[in-house]
Amino acid sequence: MALAYARRESLPLAVRGGGHNVSGSALCEGGVVIDFSVLRGVQVDPGARVARVQPGALWGDVDAGTQAHGLVTPGGIVTHTGVAGLTVGGGFGWLSRRWGLTSDNLLSARMLLADGDRVRAAADENADLFWAVRGGGGNFGIVTEFEFGLHKLGPTVLAGPILFRPNRREVLSFYREFIAGAPDELAVYLNLRTAPALEWVPEDLRGTDVLLVIPCYSGDLDDGEALLRPLREFGPPAADLVRRKPYVEHQSMFDASVPHHWGYYWKSHYLPPLTEDAIDVLVERSWAKNSPASYTLLFHMGGAMIDGPVGGSAASGRDAAHAMNINAAWPAGGQDHVDIGWCREYFAAMEPHATGGEYVNFLHNDEGEARIRASYGNGYQRLAQIKAIYDPENIFSSNQNIKPSAGQPAPS
Ligand SMILES: Cc1cc2nc3c(=O)[nH]c(=O)nc-3n(C[C@H](O)[C@H](O)[C@H](O)COP(=O)(O)OP(=O)(O)OC[C@H]3O[C@@H](n4cnc5c(N)ncnc54)[C@H](O)[C@@H]3O)c2cc1C
């Protein structure tokens, strides 16, 4: 009804899942917002290893529902991020090196199309739409139910941050060598920031600049202990908080450092393996910020993300070694925009060391058409042709928008 109303009245339309997209695309001015935030149901069939998820669910809902059965699907690293937006943009987190992108684990999607039709998209039904909705963002229709495949996990993982003082350049070089041989069960992220005053941060480090090296190992835990020993002993670090803990505990560990109602401005790159020059930029720029809340994050990509699902999907960036986030952040009521200049200059300094692509879900709303196209990678042309079939009038445009383009898409 809301979709029909927006169409009839020629109003802008936005679709809101968890409301986390920093571009603000879940909202629109003077238009209609289809807000799914009350539809957060997660139904798990442990025998079939499948979860059916409503479009307003957050990752915390999915993790709680699936881990109750010792099962999991790889989601984002903050529990209050929405499942819907993350999945249609591709999606990755701690377990993606082992089991692929979030969207690689999507078995089917129930969708409401621009013309009001309700369809199922899966490998054997509307295959072109299924290819596009796994990485093409919210451009093709409204997903009303996600069906994910599940894997057995734990519930315990070996995970947590190792904290170093910021002037430890050699840690970054060691990190690069260490992850070059990492198995798919291991992801090691980097977070360069000011340590927040959170309960898990040692008191003497709170408010100081730190380099967090954060492993998450989801395989056999004894193997993990041996594997992580060199990383934990290197240095030595200022604090080693790696331990065996429930996956859901690790998943929520960073929630409080990115709270709602703060101001955020993000820029992002996909990076190849770190070079010494790239490390120079990380060391020079990461802590030259003004707001203690601003930070740099490097996701560790590769592993099962490289190949993707049988038949492929629209998700790009599979060749990247890292997704890098440069995130200006300021607490509610704080000095707005204080680090936007820092973020832009840092982004420009890292550009020569980046792949030229970017994760579509990290795009801000001022990036421009060329950057949007680059974020969809080689699949852009095919996405534009599929858009012309399912949404020729570009009704779903409050997103990292793909313009409909005539021409026959190559078969899936
Ligand atoms: C703190 C934080 C942590 C993050 N961590 C990760 C991470 O670990 N991994 C990762 O991959 N990404 C991460 N992201 C980025 C995240 O993937 C995007 O912000 C994503 O858009 C969030 O989904 P959402 O449902 O909350 O988005 P919303 O803001 O609600 O929606 C964003 C867009 O998604 C589309 N959309 C929403 N609902 C639907 C639907 N039902 N059907 C079709 N399209 C829909 C629409 O185009 C909408 O404009 C993070 C973001 C934040 C702010």
The ligand as an ORCA input file, in Angstrom:
! r2SCAN-3c Opt
* xyz 0 1
  C      28.295      0.978     13.067
  C      28.240      0.298     11.738
  C      28.862     -0.925     11.572
  C      28.839     -1.564     10.342
  N      29.468     -2.765     10.208
  C      29.408     -3.419      9.030
  C      29.981     -4.706      8.874
  O      30.560     -5.260      9.808
  N      29.899     -5.322      7.687
  C      29.256     -4.756      6.620
  O      29.177     -5.388      5.576
  N      28.699     -3.534      6.725
  C      28.750     -2.846      7.893
  N      28.177     -1.616      8.012
  C      27.570     -1.009      6.829
  C      26.191     -1.594      6.609
  O      26.295     -2.712      5.767
  C      25.252     -0.564      5.950
  O      25.175      0.567      6.756
  C      23.880     -1.177      5.692
  O      23.165     -0.335      4.809
  C      23.119     -1.368      6.984
  O      21.889     -1.979      6.780
  P      20.575     -1.353      7.423
  O      19.451     -2.265      7.139
  O      20.832     -0.984      8.828
  O      20.483     -0.056      6.499
  P      19.359      1.070      6.302
  O      20.030      2.371      6.576
  O      18.087      0.766      7.007
  O      19.100      0.918      4.748
  C      20.128      1.201      3.827
  C      19.649      0.891      2.428
  O      19.461     -0.518      2.302
  C      18.387     -0.775      1.431
  N      17.374     -1.545      2.136
  C      17.031     -1.474      3.448
  N      16.044     -2.352      3.700
  C      15.766     -2.984      2.536
  C      14.852     -4.010      2.162
  N      13.994     -4.557      3.019
  N      14.845     -4.401      0.876
  C      15.687     -3.869     -0.034
  N      16.569     -2.891      0.270
  C      16.609     -2.478      1.544
  C      17.834      0.569      0.992
  O      18.408      0.940     -0.248
  C      18.314      1.500      2.076
  O      18.499      2.833      1.621
  C      28.170     -0.961      9.236
  C      27.525      0.271      9.414
  C      27.566      0.895     10.644
  C      26.901      2.231     10.804
*
